Amino acid sequence: RLLAAGKVLAATARAMCTGASATVRPRPIAVHPQVSCGGIADNPNSAKAFEHYGQKPRSRGASTSVRTYAAPGAEQHIVEPGPPPPVALVSFRRPGGAGAAELGLVENGQWLWAISSDKYPQGMPQLIAAWSDAAGPPGMSPADALERERRGDPIPLSSVTLLPPIPAPTSIVCVGKNYLEHVGEVDTSLPGISRVEAPSVPLIFTKAPTSVVGHKGGIVFPEGVSDQVDYEGELGVVIGRRGVGISKEEAFDYVFGYTIINDVTARDVQKRHQQWYLGKSFDTFCPMGPWIVPKRALGPGGLGLDPQRLDIGTTVNGQRRQRGNTEQMIFDIPELLATVSRCMTLQPGDVIATGTPAGVGAGMTPPGYLAVGDTCEVTVQGVGTLTNTVVRRRAEDADVHRAGD
């Protein structure tokens, strides 16, 4: 009965998308009891994020448990990042590219205040731990962050090269098939990699720390190894405190902030090896950035957004490929932290990539894989836009691609 209903609804979706590109296969409407699109007042885990700040969660109207993924067209809008966060943290290099990497505090997306390397000699994880200890579970407010770190004169953010905000994360923990419609497109186009049904528990895998690259850094095309390089735009959760056995109720106490991840994947390598690590761990296959937005800067006291209600989207060469919302996760952020921390200790600076919505290149007809010269942009509302271009590896700059353009 569900299959028949899906066919009818899919036909309706196709009829509504007559102006869409014919190269993308419309998806049927997805229905799943674990997916809720209600307001945050209807979501106890989202409400928990607001309880940190003593504010009452807001509701955004009636709930629904369905969503249609349609081909890009005039009626489908590209996700916009919205206003920049009041504060964000970056790793950067000054003009010329010869100097050491530095930490910085960005104010309103424009001005960069360099942070003395003497203050946090162990880099971003040490800064994250220090802020978390100083502010406690609610996190540091934007005003307190500026008071704590703003010294000397700022420089324009546009004058520096942004590196991955955490250049060498201890762990990059990823979640597979965490948006229902993505489950359908992957299992249809890439049979044999995983089970066809929606997962009953989070599917956890990792990416190599050496795969990270910063905003505007090149995604190096692995010529001779893969010709099916795909994109996956995701919200990244940055851990702020050491934790093991974290309960769902306390999960947001351990969150420091948010970044953007592009979980670049070699689909043919993924399928050839029948596991996900190698196909997702090529050098530069984890674009991260452009910065880390502390949770108070995103939530109340900052932009006033709920991390479980953020629009997320991906474009390739300006064409919309993905559009979703973090409320459509099958397993939300508290569930993911609880699941991972039952098995491993999370440390300050660890990153959890929370899964990708529908619209990956493998799900298109014909497939819309990345090629040399393509520019991929991942946008998460309130966090920003992460931009990377696919490049060929050159022998003389084999190590430079990690630093950015």
VENDACOR-V752269 format. One record per residue. N is the residue number from 1. RES is the residue in three letters. PSI is psi in whole degrees, 0 to 359 (999 if undefined). BURIAL is 1 if it has 16 or more other ideal C-beta (glycine too) atoms within 10 Angstrom, else 0. D_CENTER is the distance of its C-alpha to the mean C-alpha in Angstrom with 1 decimal. Layout:
n:N res:RES psi:PSI burial:BURIAL d_center:D_CENTER
n:N res:RES psi:PSI burial:BURIAL d_center:D_CENTER
This chain:
n:1 res:ARG psi:320 burial:0 d_center:35.2
n:2 res:LEU psi:320 burial:0 d_center:31.4
n:3 res:LEU psi:316 burial:0 d_center:31.5
n:4 res:ALA psi:317 burial:0 d_center:34.2
n:5 res:ALA psi:322 burial:0 d_center:32.3
n:6 res:GLY psi:321 burial:1 d_center:29.2
n:7 res:LYS psi:318 burial:0 d_center:31.4
n:8 res:VAL psi:314 burial:0 d_center:32.9
n:9 res:LEU psi:324 burial:1 d_center:29.7
n:10 res:ALA psi:320 burial:1 d_center:28.2
n:11 res:ALA psi:320 burial:0 d_center:31.4
n:12 res:THR psi:317 burial:0 d_center:31.0
n:13 res:ALA psi:319 burial:1 d_center:27.5
n:14 res:ARG psi:321 burial:1 d_center:28.9
n:15 res:ALA psi:332 burial:0 d_center:31.7
n:16 res:MET psi:351 burial:0 d_center:29.5
n:17 res:CYS psi:39 burial:1 d_center:27.6
n:18 res:THR psi:338 burial:0 d_center:30.7
n:19 res:GLY psi:5 burial:0 d_center:29.4
n:20 res:ALA psi:162 burial:1 d_center:26.3
n:21 res:SER psi:138 burial:0 d_center:26.1
n:22 res:ALA psi:356 burial:0 d_center:28.1
n:23 res:THR psi:356 burial:0 d_center:26.0
n:24 res:VAL psi:130 burial:1 d_center:23.3
n:25 res:ARG psi:119 burial:1 d_center:24.3
n:26 res:PRO psi:144 burial:1 d_center:23.9
n:27 res:ARG psi:147 burial:1 d_center:22.4
n:28 res:PRO psi:159 burial:1 d_center:24.6
n:29 res:ILE psi:137 burial:1 d_center:23.8
n:30 res:ALA psi:135 burial:1 d_center:22.0
n:31 res:VAL psi:128 burial:0 d_center:23.6
n:32 res:HIS psi:133 burial:0 d_center:22.7
n:33 res:PRO psi:340 burial:0 d_center:24.1
n:34 res:GLN psi:351 burial:0 d_center:21.0
n:35 res:VAL psi:121 burial:1 d_center:19.0
n:36 res:SER psi:137 burial:1 d_center:20.0
n:37 res:CYS psi:27 burial:1 d_center:19.3
n:38 res:GLY psi:176 burial:1 d_center:21.7
n:39 res:GLY psi:167 burial:1 d_center:21.6
n:40 res:ILE psi:339 burial:1 d_center:20.2
n:41 res:ALA psi:338 burial:0 d_center:23.9
n:42 res:ASP psi:355 burial:1 d_center:23.8
n:43 res:ASN psi:106 burial:1 d_center:20.9
n:44 res:PRO psi:329 burial:0 d_center:22.1
n:45 res:ASN psi:321 burial:1 d_center:18.8
n:46 res:SER psi:319 burial:1 d_center:17.6
n:47 res:ALA psi:326 burial:1 d_center:21.0
n:48 res:LYS psi:323 burial:1 d_center:20.8
n:49 res:ALA psi:324 burial:1 d_center:18.2
n:50 res:PHE psi:337 burial:1 d_center:20.8
n:51 res:GLU psi:336 burial:0 d_center:23.7
n:52 res:HIS psi:328 burial:1 d_center:22.8
n:53 res:TYR psi:10 burial:1 d_center:24.1
n:54 res:GLY psi:25 burial:0 d_center:27.1
n:55 res:GLN psi:149 burial:0 d_center:26.0
n:56 res:LYS psi:131 burial:0 d_center:26.5
n:57 res:PRO psi:147 burial:1 d_center:23.6
n:58 res:ARG psi:148 burial:0 d_center:24.0
n:59 res:SER psi:145 burial:0 d_center:24.5
n:60 res:ARG psi:40 burial:0 d_center:23.6
n:61 res:GLY psi:198 burial:0 d_center:26.3
n:62 res:ALA psi:154 burial:0 d_center:27.0
n:63 res:SER psi:155 burial:0 d_center:24.7
n:64 res:THR psi:153 burial:0 d_center:24.1
n:65 res:SER psi:20 burial:0 d_center:22.8
n:66 res:VAL psi:155 burial:0 d_center:22.5
n:67 res:ARG psi:143 burial:1 d_center:20.4
n:68 res:THR psi:133 burial:1 d_center:21.3
n:69 res:TYR psi:121 burial:1 d_center:19.2
n:70 res:ALA psi:161 burial:1 d_center:21.5
n:71 res:ALA psi:153 burial:1 d_center:21.8
n:72 res:PRO psi:139 burial:1 d_center:20.9
n:73 res:GLY psi:184 burial:0 d_center:23.9
n:74 res:ALA psi:330 burial:0 d_center:25.4
n:75 res:GLU psi:353 burial:0 d_center:24.6
n:76 res:GLN psi:123 burial:0 d_center:20.9
n:77 res:HIS psi:146 burial:0 d_center:19.1
n:78 res:ILE psi:139 burial:1 d_center:16.2
n:79 res:VAL psi:134 burial:1 d_center:13.6
n:80 res:GLU psi:144 burial:0 d_center:14.6
n:81 res:PRO psi:337 burial:1 d_center:12.9
n:82 res:GLY psi:190 burial:1 d_center:16.0
n:83 res:PRO psi:148 burial:0 d_center:17.8
n:84 res:PRO psi:154 burial:1 d_center:16.4
n:85 res:PRO psi:149 burial:1 d_center:16.0
n:86 res:PRO psi:326 burial:1 d_center:19.4
n:87 res:VAL psi:151 burial:1 d_center:18.3
n:88 res:ALA psi:157 burial:1 d_center:15.5
n:89 res:LEU psi:138 burial:1 d_center:15.9
n:90 res:VAL psi:158 burial:1 d_center:15.9
n:91 res:SER psi:138 burial:1 d_center:17.5
n:92 res:PHE psi:168 burial:1 d_center:19.8
n:93 res:ARG psi:139 burial:1 d_center:23.0
n:94 res:ARG psi:167 burial:0 d_center:25.9
n:95 res:PRO psi:142 burial:0 d_center:27.5
n:96 res:GLY psi:330 burial:0 d_center:29.2
n:97 res:GLY psi:3 burial:0 d_center:26.7
n:98 res:ALA psi:342 burial:0 d_center:29.3
n:99 res:GLY psi:172 burial:0 d_center:28.6
n:100 res:ALA psi:156 burial:0 d_center:26.7
n:101 res:ALA psi:143 burial:1 d_center:23.1
n:102 res:GLU psi:162 burial:1 d_center:23.1
n:103 res:LEU psi:150 burial:1 d_center:21.1
n:104 res:GLY psi:159 burial:1 d_center:20.9
n:105 res:LEU psi:123 burial:1 d_center:20.4
n:106 res:VAL psi:130 burial:1 d_center:19.5
n:107 res:GLU psi:121 burial:1 d_center:21.3
n:108 res:ASN psi:32 burial:0 d_center:20.4
n:109 res:GLY psi:7 burial:1 d_center:18.4
n:110 res:GLN psi:314 burial:0 d_center:21.7
n:111 res:TRP psi:136 burial:0 d_center:23.7
n:112 res:LEU psi:125 burial:1 d_center:22.9
n:113 res:TRP psi:114 burial:1 d_center:24.9
n:114 res:ALA psi:141 burial:1 d_center:25.2
n:115 res:ILE psi:130 burial:1 d_center:25.4
n:116 res:SER psi:132 burial:0 d_center:28.3
n:117 res:SER psi:339 burial:0 d_center:27.6
n:118 res:ASP psi:336 burial:0 d_center:30.5
n:119 res:LYS psi:321 burial:0 d_center:28.6
n:120 res:TYR psi:72 burial:1 d_center:25.7
n:121 res:PRO psi:340 burial:0 d_center:27.1
n:122 res:GLN psi:9 burial:0 d_center:24.5
n:123 res:GLY psi:200 burial:1 d_center:21.6
n:124 res:MET psi:318 burial:1 d_center:18.4
n:125 res:PRO psi:324 burial:1 d_center:18.6
n:126 res:GLN psi:320 burial:0 d_center:22.1
n:127 res:LEU psi:315 burial:1 d_center:21.1
n:128 res:ILE psi:314 burial:1 d_center:18.5
n:129 res:ALA psi:319 burial:1 d_center:21.2
n:130 res:ALA psi:317 burial:1 d_center:23.9
n:131 res:TRP psi:318 burial:1 d_center:22.1
n:132 res:SER psi:319 burial:1 d_center:21.4
n:133 res:ASP psi:320 burial:0 d_center:25.1
n:134 res:ALA psi:323 burial:0 d_center:26.4
n:135 res:ALA psi:341 burial:1 d_center:24.7
n:136 res:GLY psi:186 burial:0 d_center:24.6
n:137 res:PRO psi:324 burial:0 d_center:22.3
n:138 res:PRO psi:340 burial:1 d_center:21.9
n:139 res:GLY psi:164 burial:1 d_center:20.3
n:140 res:MET psi:137 burial:1 d_center:21.7
n:141 res:SER psi:156 burial:1 d_center:22.4
n:142 res:PRO psi:319 burial:1 d_center:21.8
n:143 res:ALA psi:317 burial:0 d_center:25.6
n:144 res:ASP psi:324 burial:1 d_center:26.0
n:145 res:ALA psi:316 burial:1 d_center:23.3
n:146 res:LEU psi:318 burial:0 d_center:25.2
n:147 res:GLU psi:325 burial:0 d_center:28.5
n:148 res:ARG psi:321 burial:1 d_center:27.5
n:149 res:GLU psi:346 burial:1 d_center:26.1
n:150 res:ARG psi:111 burial:0 d_center:27.5
n:151 res:ARG psi:147 burial:0 d_center:30.5
n:152 res:GLY psi:208 burial:0 d_center:32.4
n:153 res:ASP psi:141 burial:0 d_center:31.5
n:154 res:PRO psi:165 burial:1 d_center:28.1
n:155 res:ILE psi:156 burial:1 d_center:27.3
n:156 res:PRO psi:135 burial:0 d_center:25.4
n:157 res:LEU psi:326 burial:1 d_center:21.7
n:158 res:SER psi:350 burial:0 d_center:22.5
n:159 res:SER psi:358 burial:0 d_center:25.0
n:160 res:VAL psi:167 burial:1 d_center:22.8
n:161 res:THR psi:124 burial:1 d_center:20.5
n:162 res:LEU psi:132 burial:1 d_center:17.0
n:163 res:LEU psi:173 burial:1 d_center:16.2
n:164 res:PRO psi:134 burial:1 d_center:13.1
n:165 res:PRO psi:328 burial:1 d_center:13.1
n:166 res:ILE psi:94 burial:1 d_center:13.9
n:167 res:PRO psi:333 burial:1 d_center:16.0
n:168 res:ALA psi:71 burial:0 d_center:17.0
n:169 res:PRO psi:144 burial:1 d_center:15.0
n:170 res:THR psi:318 burial:0 d_center:17.3
n:171 res:SER psi:137 burial:1 d_center:14.9
n:172 res:ILE psi:99 burial:1 d_center:11.6
n:173 res:VAL psi:130 burial:1 d_center:11.7
n:174 res:CYS psi:159 burial:1 d_center:10.0
n:175 res:VAL psi:124 burial:1 d_center:10.9
n:176 res:GLY psi:144 burial:1 d_center:12.7
n:177 res:LYS psi:52 burial:1 d_center:13.9
n:178 res:ASN psi:3 burial:1 d_center:12.4
n:179 res:TYR psi:127 burial:1 d_center:13.0
n:180 res:LEU psi:318 burial:1 d_center:16.8
n:181 res:GLU psi:331 burial:1 d_center:17.2
n:182 res:HIS psi:326 burial:1 d_center:15.0
n:183 res:VAL psi:314 burial:1 d_center:17.4
n:184 res:GLY psi:317 burial:1 d_center:20.2
n:185 res:GLU psi:325 burial:1 d_center:19.2
n:186 res:VAL psi:315 burial:1 d_center:18.5
n:187 res:ASP psi:334 burial:1 d_center:21.6
n:188 res:THR psi:318 burial:0 d_center:23.7
n:189 res:SER psi:337 burial:1 d_center:22.8
n:190 res:LEU psi:61 burial:1 d_center:22.4
n:191 res:PRO psi:147 burial:0 d_center:25.0
n:192 res:GLY psi:346 burial:0 d_center:25.7
n:193 res:ILE psi:324 burial:1 d_center:22.4
n:194 res:SER psi:175 burial:1 d_center:22.0
n:195 res:ARG psi:152 burial:0 d_center:23.8
n:196 res:VAL psi:339 burial:0 d_center:23.9
n:197 res:GLU psi:161 burial:0 d_center:23.6
n:198 res:ALA psi:140 burial:1 d_center:20.7
n:199 res:PRO psi:145 burial:1 d_center:20.0
n:200 res:SER psi:343 burial:0 d_center:22.1
n:201 res:VAL psi:157 burial:0 d_center:20.0
n:202 res:PRO psi:137 burial:1 d_center:16.5
n:203 res:LEU psi:109 burial:1 d_center:16.3
n:204 res:ILE psi:135 burial:1 d_center:15.2
n:205 res:PHE psi:179 burial:1 d_center:15.0
n:206 res:THR psi:162 burial:1 d_center:14.2
n:207 res:LYS psi:150 burial:1 d_center:13.6
n:208 res:ALA psi:137 burial:0 d_center:16.2
n:209 res:PRO psi:334 burial:1 d_center:15.6
n:210 res:THR psi:357 burial:0 d_center:17.5
n:211 res:SER psi:353 burial:1 d_center:14.8
n:212 res:VAL psi:147 burial:1 d_center:12.9
n:213 res:VAL psi:152 burial:1 d_center:13.6
n:214 res:GLY psi:181 burial:1 d_center:13.1
n:215 res:HIS psi:128 burial:1 d_center:12.8
n:216 res:LYS psi:6 burial:1 d_center:15.6
n:217 res:GLY psi:157 burial:1 d_center:16.3
n:218 res:GLY psi:139 burial:1 d_center:17.6
n:219 res:ILE psi:111 burial:1 d_center:16.2
n:220 res:VAL psi:121 burial:1 d_center:19.5
n:221 res:PHE psi:125 burial:1 d_center:20.9
n:222 res:PRO psi:69 burial:1 d_center:22.6
n:223 res:GLU psi:137 burial:0 d_center:25.8
n:224 res:GLY psi:349 burial:0 d_center:28.3
n:225 res:VAL psi:320 burial:0 d_center:25.8
n:226 res:SER psi:146 burial:1 d_center:23.5
n:227 res:ASP psi:21 burial:0 d_center:23.8
n:228 res:GLN psi:64 burial:1 d_center:21.0
n:229 res:VAL psi:125 burial:1 d_center:17.8
n:230 res:ASP psi:163 burial:1 d_center:14.9
n:231 res:TYR psi:155 burial:1 d_center:11.4
n:232 res:GLU psi:101 burial:1 d_center:8.5
n:233 res:GLY psi:134 burial:1 d_center:5.7
n:234 res:GLU psi:152 burial:1 d_center:2.7
n:235 res:LEU psi:130 burial:1 d_center:2.4
n:236 res:GLY psi:132 burial:1 d_center:4.0
n:237 res:VAL psi:126 burial:1 d_center:7.7
n:238 res:VAL psi:127 burial:1 d_center:10.4
n:239 res:ILE psi:139 burial:1 d_center:13.8
n:240 res:GLY psi:336 burial:1 d_center:16.8
n:241 res:ARG psi:149 burial:1 d_center:19.8
n:242 res:ARG psi:134 burial:0 d_center:21.3
n:243 res:GLY psi:144 burial:1 d_center:21.5
n:244 res:VAL psi:143 burial:0 d_center:22.8
n:245 res:GLY psi:39 burial:0 d_center:23.7
n:246 res:ILE psi:132 burial:1 d_center:21.6
n:247 res:SER psi:157 burial:0 d_center:22.6
n:248 res:LYS psi:325 burial:1 d_center:20.4
n:249 res:GLU psi:331 burial:0 d_center:22.5
n:250 res:GLU psi:5 burial:0 d_center:21.7
n:251 res:ALA psi:315 burial:1 d_center:18.0
n:252 res:PHE psi:343 burial:1 d_center:16.9
n:253 res:ASP psi:336 burial:1 d_center:19.6
n:254 res:TYR psi:358 burial:1 d_center:17.6
n:255 res:VAL psi:130 burial:1 d_center:14.4
n:256 res:PHE psi:316 burial:1 d_center:14.6
n:257 res:GLY psi:201 burial:1 d_center:11.7
n:258 res:TYR psi:147 burial:1 d_center:8.1
n:259 res:THR psi:185 burial:1 d_center:6.1
n:260 res:ILE psi:138 burial:1 d_center:3.6
n:261 res:ILE psi:137 burial:1 d_center:3.8
n:262 res:ASN psi:105 burial:1 d_center:6.4
n:263 res:ASP psi:74 burial:1 d_center:8.1
n:264 res:VAL psi:138 burial:1 d_center:11.4
n:265 res:THR psi:133 burial:1 d_center:14.2
n:266 res:ALA psi:100 burial:1 d_center:18.0
n:267 res:ARG psi:321 burial:1 d_center:19.1
n:268 res:ASP psi:323 burial:1 d_center:22.7
n:269 res:VAL psi:320 burial:1 d_center:22.3
n:270 res:GLN psi:315 burial:1 d_center:20.2
n:271 res:LYS psi:323 burial:1 d_center:23.1
n:272 res:ARG psi:320 burial:0 d_center:25.8
n:273 res:HIS psi:354 burial:0 d_center:25.0
n:274 res:GLN psi:31 burial:0 d_center:24.1
n:275 res:GLN psi:174 burial:0 d_center:21.2
n:276 res:TRP psi:345 burial:1 d_center:17.7
n:277 res:TYR psi:308 burial:0 d_center:17.8
n:278 res:LEU psi:316 burial:0 d_center:19.7
n:279 res:GLY psi:346 burial:1 d_center:18.1
n:280 res:LYS psi:5 burial:1 d_center:14.7
n:281 res:SER psi:13 burial:1 d_center:16.1
n:282 res:PHE psi:150 burial:1 d_center:17.9
n:283 res:ASP psi:135 burial:1 d_center:17.9
n:284 res:THR psi:9 burial:1 d_center:15.2
n:285 res:PHE psi:12 burial:1 d_center:13.2
n:286 res:CYS psi:68 burial:1 d_center:10.2
n:287 res:PRO psi:135 burial:1 d_center:9.5
n:288 res:MET psi:136 burial:1 d_center:7.9
n:289 res:GLY psi:204 burial:1 d_center:8.8
n:290 res:PRO psi:348 burial:1 d_center:10.8
n:291 res:TRP psi:182 burial:1 d_center:11.4
n:292 res:ILE psi:127 burial:1 d_center:11.0
n:293 res:VAL psi:112 burial:1 d_center:12.0
n:294 res:PRO psi:150 burial:1 d_center:14.4
n:295 res:LYS psi:328 burial:1 d_center:14.5
n:296 res:ARG psi:332 burial:1 d_center:17.9
n:297 res:ALA psi:330 burial:1 d_center:16.9
n:298 res:LEU psi:320 burial:1 d_center:14.4
n:299 res:GLY psi:204 burial:1 d_center:16.9
n:300 res:PRO psi:139 burial:1 d_center:20.7
n:301 res:GLY psi:348 burial:1 d_center:22.3
n:302 res:GLY psi:246 burial:1 d_center:19.6
n:303 res:LEU psi:347 burial:1 d_center:18.0
n:304 res:GLY psi:29 burial:0 d_center:18.9
n:305 res:LEU psi:152 burial:1 d_center:15.7
n:306 res:ASP psi:126 burial:1 d_center:14.8
n:307 res:PRO psi:342 burial:1 d_center:11.3
n:308 res:GLN psi:16 burial:1 d_center:12.4
n:309 res:ARG psi:46 burial:1 d_center:13.4
n:310 res:LEU psi:131 burial:1 d_center:10.8
n:311 res:ASP psi:144 burial:1 d_center:11.0
n:312 res:ILE psi:137 burial:1 d_center:8.3
n:313 res:GLY psi:161 burial:1 d_center:9.8
n:314 res:THR psi:139 burial:1 d_center:10.5
n:315 res:THR psi:153 burial:1 d_center:13.9
n:316 res:VAL psi:118 burial:1 d_center:16.1
n:317 res:ASN psi:37 burial:0 d_center:19.0
n:318 res:GLY psi:353 burial:0 d_center:18.7
n:319 res:GLN psi:130 burial:0 d_center:18.9
n:320 res:ARG psi:129 burial:1 d_center:16.6
n:321 res:ARG psi:314 burial:1 d_center:15.1
n:322 res:GLN psi:145 burial:1 d_center:12.5
n:323 res:ARG psi:126 burial:1 d_center:12.6
n:324 res:GLY psi:194 burial:1 d_center:11.9
n:325 res:ASN psi:142 burial:1 d_center:11.4
n:326 res:THR psi:345 burial:1 d_center:9.9
n:327 res:GLU psi:345 burial:1 d_center:13.6
n:328 res:GLN psi:4 burial:1 d_center:13.9
n:329 res:MET psi:138 burial:1 d_center:12.4
n:330 res:ILE psi:317 burial:1 d_center:15.4
n:331 res:PHE psi:119 burial:1 d_center:14.8
n:332 res:ASP psi:180 burial:1 d_center:13.4
n:333 res:ILE psi:312 burial:1 d_center:12.2
n:334 res:PRO psi:320 burial:1 d_center:15.8
n:335 res:GLU psi:321 burial:1 d_center:16.7
n:336 res:LEU psi:315 burial:1 d_center:14.0
n:337 res:LEU psi:320 burial:1 d_center:15.2
n:338 res:ALA psi:317 burial:1 d_center:18.8
n:339 res:THR psi:311 burial:1 d_center:18.5
n:340 res:VAL psi:317 burial:1 d_center:17.2
n:341 res:SER psi:349 burial:1 d_center:19.5
n:342 res:ARG psi:338 burial:0 d_center:22.5
n:343 res:CYS psi:340 burial:0 d_center:22.4
n:344 res:MET psi:155 burial:0 d_center:21.2
n:345 res:THR psi:127 burial:0 d_center:21.3
n:346 res:LEU psi:140 burial:1 d_center:18.1
n:347 res:GLN psi:156 burial:1 d_center:18.7
n:348 res:PRO psi:130 burial:1 d_center:17.6
n:349 res:GLY psi:351 burial:1 d_center:14.9
n:350 res:ASP psi:151 burial:1 d_center:13.5
n:351 res:VAL psi:135 burial:1 d_center:9.8
n:352 res:ILE psi:116 burial:1 d_center:8.6
n:353 res:ALA psi:122 burial:1 d_center:5.7
n:354 res:THR psi:7 burial:1 d_center:6.7
n:355 res:GLY psi:164 burial:1 d_center:7.5
n:356 res:THR psi:145 burial:1 d_center:7.8
n:357 res:PRO psi:177 burial:1 d_center:10.5
n:358 res:ALA psi:159 burial:1 d_center:13.8
n:359 res:GLY psi:13 burial:1 d_center:14.7
n:360 res:VAL psi:161 burial:1 d_center:14.1
n:361 res:GLY psi:326 burial:1 d_center:17.0
n:362 res:ALA psi:338 burial:1 d_center:18.7
n:363 res:GLY psi:359 burial:1 d_center:19.3
n:364 res:MET psi:160 burial:1 d_center:21.2
n:365 res:THR psi:109 burial:0 d_center:25.0
n:366 res:PRO psi:168 burial:0 d_center:25.6
n:367 res:PRO psi:141 burial:0 d_center:22.3
n:368 res:GLY psi:56 burial:1 d_center:20.2
n:369 res:TYR psi:160 burial:1 d_center:19.2
n:370 res:LEU psi:149 burial:1 d_center:18.4
n:371 res:ALA psi:162 burial:0 d_center:21.4
n:372 res:VAL psi:130 burial:0 d_center:22.5
n:373 res:GLY psi:343 burial:0 d_center:22.3
n:374 res:ASP psi:143 burial:1 d_center:19.5
n:375 res:THR psi:123 burial:0 d_center:16.9
n:376 res:CYS psi:128 burial:1 d_center:13.4
n:377 res:GLU psi:128 burial:1 d_center:11.4
n:378 res:VAL psi:126 burial:1 d_center:8.0
n:379 res:THR psi:133 burial:1 d_center:8.5
n:380 res:VAL psi:125 burial:1 d_center:7.3
n:381 res:GLN psi:128 burial:1 d_center:10.7
n:382 res:GLY psi:341 burial:1 d_center:12.0
n:383 res:VAL psi:313 burial:1 d_center:9.4
n:384 res:GLY psi:202 burial:1 d_center:10.3
n:385 res:THR psi:131 burial:1 d_center:10.1
n:386 res:LEU psi:121 burial:1 d_center:9.3
n:387 res:THR psi:131 burial:1 d_center:12.4
n:388 res:ASN psi:144 burial:1 d_center:13.8
n:389 res:THR psi:141 burial:1 d_center:17.1
n:390 res:VAL psi:129 burial:1 d_center:18.4
n:391 res:VAL psi:163 burial:1 d_center:21.5
n:392 res:ARG psi:147 burial:0 d_center:24.4
n:393 res:ARG psi:134 burial:0 d_center:25.0
n:394 res:ARG psi:140 burial:0 d_center:28.1
n:395 res:ALA psi:324 burial:0 d_center:30.2
n:396 res:GLU psi:345 burial:0 d_center:30.8
n:397 res:ASP psi:39 burial:0 d_center:27.2
n:398 res:ALA psi:331 burial:0 d_center:25.7
n:399 res:ASP psi:347 burial:0 d_center:24.2
n:400 res:VAL psi:333 burial:0 d_center:23.4
n:401 res:HIS psi:339 burial:1 d_center:20.4
n:402 res:ARG psi:341 burial:1 d_center:18.3
n:403 res:ALA psi:341 burial:1 d_center:19.4
n:404 res:GLY psi:177 burial:1 d_center:18.4
n:405 res:ASP psi:999 burial:1 d_center:21.0
